[in-house]
Amino acid sequence: MAMNSPKTVEFETQTPLWTGGVNPEGDLAIHPTGLLGGMRWWLESLLRGVGADVPDPTGANRTGFDPKKEDTGGLDPASAIFGTTGYRRRFRLTVGQSTIAPVKVENTKLPSKIHPVIGPNGQPVLDSNGQPKMKVPTWFFERSRPVQGRFALRITPLNPKCNIGLIADLLGFMAKWNALGARADGFRCRENNERRK
């Protein structure tokens, strides 16, 4: 298979999946936009972990596309793949065949993961008694509708130099070591490696 051929990666949820949508109650769909932000975040984190210079894409020091500079316009590696103003994302992510169904999450509080609230100065925020304020993480699914089941993601190159294998491997990494989707604390998917096409 050529490096820039479209690729399909199949997943099966291990816990409910939520990828957002315009309806605050959610809808029965997997939204690629709910996956792309996490994909970019993880790629930036992994690149920084190996010493690459990857600025915050929302920060003042972010790099901009310069058409006078080589093929990627002088962009950092993450922006060269995920795009920036004046430079389009190098691939399209679409949801293929899926067998998903709504699932109700009964207990949305995670008392076993209680932790202190940290302020902007990096120090714990104190309550009126001088004790650290504690936060109990919540999955925020009281009104929204997460889904569960199997689904396929199709990665299509939009540029002949796009390495689709890198994108597929990034999704596989996220499924194995973190999660796919928004509001992902405690939620997991499993990649069906034998089904990668």
C-alpha positions in Angstrom: 0.0 0.0 0.0 1.4 3.4 -0.9 2.2 5.8 1.9 -0.6 8.2 0.9 -3.4 5.7 0.2 -6.5 6.1 2.2 -6.6 3.9 5.3 -9.4 2.6 7.6 -8.9 2.0 11.3 -11.5 0.2 13.3 -12.3 0.6 16.9 -14.5 -0.9 19.6 -15.5 1.1 22.7 -14.6 -0.3 26.1 -16.5 2.4 27.8 -19.0 5.0 26.5 -17.7 7.5 23.9 -18.7 11.1 23.6 -17.5 13.4 20.7 -19.8 16.3 21.2 -22.1 17.9 18.7 -24.2 21.1 18.6 -27.0 19.6 20.8 -26.0 19.9 24.5 -27.8 16.6 25.1 -25.5 15.0 22.4 -26.6 13.0 19.5 -26.1 9.5 18.2 -23.1 10.2 16.1 -19.3 10.2 16.3 -18.1 13.6 15.3 -14.6 13.7 13.7 -14.1 17.3 15.0 -14.4 15.8 18.5 -11.4 13.6 17.7 -9.2 16.0 15.8 -8.5 18.3 18.7 -7.3 15.4 20.8 -5.2 14.1 18.0 -3.4 17.4 17.5 -2.9 17.7 21.3 -1.3 14.2 21.5 0.9 14.8 18.4 2.1 18.0 19.9 2.8 16.4 23.3 4.7 13.5 21.7 6.7 15.8 19.5 7.6 18.0 22.5 8.6 14.8 24.3 11.3 14.1 21.7 12.6 17.6 21.7 10.7 19.1 18.7 9.9 22.9 18.8 6.1 22.9 18.8 4.6 26.3 19.9 1.2 26.6 21.4 -1.1 27.0 18.4 -3.2 29.5 20.3 -0.2 31.4 21.8 1.4 34.6 20.6 4.6 32.7 19.6 2.8 30.3 17.2 4.3 30.0 13.7 2.4 31.2 10.7 2.5 29.8 7.3 5.0 31.6 5.0 4.5 30.7 1.3 8.0 31.8 0.6 9.5 29.0 2.7 9.8 25.4 1.6 6.8 23.1 1.1 5.4 23.4 4.6 5.9 27.2 4.8 8.2 27.0 7.9 5.6 25.5 10.1 6.2 23.3 13.1 5.7 19.5 12.5 2.2 19.5 14.1 0.9 22.5 12.1 2.4 21.0 8.9 0.0 18.0 9.5 -3.0 19.6 11.2 -2.9 22.9 9.4 -3.0 26.5 10.5 -4.2 29.8 9.0 -3.3 29.7 5.3 -2.3 26.1 5.4 -4.9 23.3 5.1 -4.9 20.1 7.2 -3.1 17.3 5.2 -5.8 14.7 5.7 -9.5 14.2 6.1 -11.0 12.1 8.9 -14.4 10.6 8.3 -16.5 8.1 10.2 -17.1 4.9 8.2 -19.3 2.0 9.1 -20.4 2.0 12.7 -22.7 -0.1 15.0 -23.1 2.3 17.8 -26.0 2.7 20.2 -26.8 5.1 23.0 -25.7 4.1 26.5 -26.7 5.6 29.9 -24.0 6.4 32.4 -25.4 5.9 35.9 -22.6 7.1 38.2 -20.9 10.2 36.8 -18.9 11.1 39.9 -15.4 9.6 40.3 -14.7 9.9 44.1 -11.6 7.7 43.8 -9.9 10.4 41.7 -10.5 13.3 44.1 -7.7 15.9 43.9 -7.0 19.5 45.1 -8.0 22.5 43.0 -4.8 24.1 41.7 -4.8 27.9 41.1 -3.1 29.9 38.4 0.0 30.2 40.5 0.4 26.4 40.7 -0.6 26.3 44.4 -3.7 24.7 45.9 -6.7 26.9 46.3 -7.8 27.2 49.9 -11.3 27.3 51.3 -12.5 29.7 54.0 -11.1 27.4 56.7 -7.6 27.5 55.1 -7.9 23.9 53.8 -7.3 22.9 50.2 -10.4 22.9 48.1 -11.0 19.4 46.7 -12.5 18.5 43.3 -14.4 15.3 42.6 -14.1 14.7 38.8 -17.4 14.2 36.9 -18.0 12.7 33.5 -20.7 15.4 32.8 -23.0 12.9 31.1 -26.1 13.8 33.1 -27.9 15.1 30.0 -25.7 14.2 27.1 -25.9 10.9 25.2 -22.6 9.0 24.9 -22.5 6.0 22.6 -20.9 2.5 22.7 -20.1 0.0 20.0 -17.8 -0.5 17.0 -16.9 2.2 14.4 -14.4 2.8 11.7 -12.4 5.9 10.9 -11.3 6.6 7.4 -8.1 8.7 6.9 -7.9 10.2 3.4 -4.8 12.1 2.3 -5.4 15.6 1.0 -1.7 16.0 0.0 0.5 13.4 -1.8 3.2 13.8 0.8 0.9 13.1 3.7 1.9 10.0 5.7 -1.4 8.3 6.5 0.4 5.6 8.5 1.5 8.3 11.0 -2.1 9.4 11.5 -3.3 5.8 11.9 -0.6 5.1 14.4 -1.5 8.3 16.4 -5.1 7.1 16.6 -3.9 3.7 17.7 -1.6 5.3 20.4 -4.5 7.3 21.7 -6.8 4.3 21.9 -4.2 2.2 23.7 -2.7 4.8 26.1 -5.4 7.4 26.6 -8.8 7.8 25.0 -10.6 9.1 21.9 -13.2 11.8 22.1 -14.0 14.7 24.3 -14.6 14.4 28.1 -12.4 11.3 28.0 -11.4 10.9 31.6 -11.9 7.2 32.3 -13.2 6.4 28.9 -11.4 4.1 26.5 -11.6 2.6 23.0 -9.7 -0.4 21.7 -8.3 -0.5 18.2 -9.0 -3.7 16.3 -5.4 -4.1 15.0 -6.3 -7.1 12.9 -8.9 -5.0 11.1 -6.6 -2.2 10.0 -6.8 -1.8 6.2 
